[in-house]
Amino acid sequence: MQNFSLRKANPSDAKAIHSLIVDLAIFEKEPNAVKTSVEDYRIGLEIHQFDAILAVDENDHILGMAFFYPTFSTWSGKALYLEDFIVKEEFRGKGIGKQLFEAYLAEAKRQNAKICRWQVLDWNEVGKSFYRKYKVEVHLGWENWIIRM
């Protein structure tokens, strides 16, 4: 697909970002898991709590995004965590994901991050195959634990 570009998200993108997050939750078989609101995304973008790189068409409709935020690894130093990475289903296989992911990696370098982190669901073989094209390390044996507040 030739007619798309990448740009940073801004607070006016909050509704479209929320919609993409809902789409991702449906893909991940958790359609009722999204508890965030459009306002949460608007405020988060305003205060730079997180950032997103958007793939947009010539009419500025969002086709996909890389949603990330800075963290710190006590072993490695500054890190950039890729929380959500999605391309709308009808636009997959057109190189959008590759450009989004590489823009995320470039942003990590720009921010002097030492590592990039993300998670992949164990059943998402398409996602795993995509990431294996890059110089990745898979750290097996770690469990994700959370407390909901």
Secondary structure as UniProt FT lines:
FT   STRAND          4..8
FT   HELIX           11..13
FT   HELIX           14..27
FT   TURN            28..29
FT   TURN            31..32
FT   HELIX           38..46
FT   TURN            47..48
FT   STRAND          51..57
FT   TURN            58..59
FT   STRAND          62..73
FT   TURN            74..76
FT   STRAND          77..87
FT   HELIX           89..91
FT   TURN            92..93
FT   HELIX           96..110
FT   TURN            111..112
FT   STRAND          115..117
FT   TURN            122..123
FT   HELIX           125..131
FT   TURN            132..133
FT   TURN            140..141
//
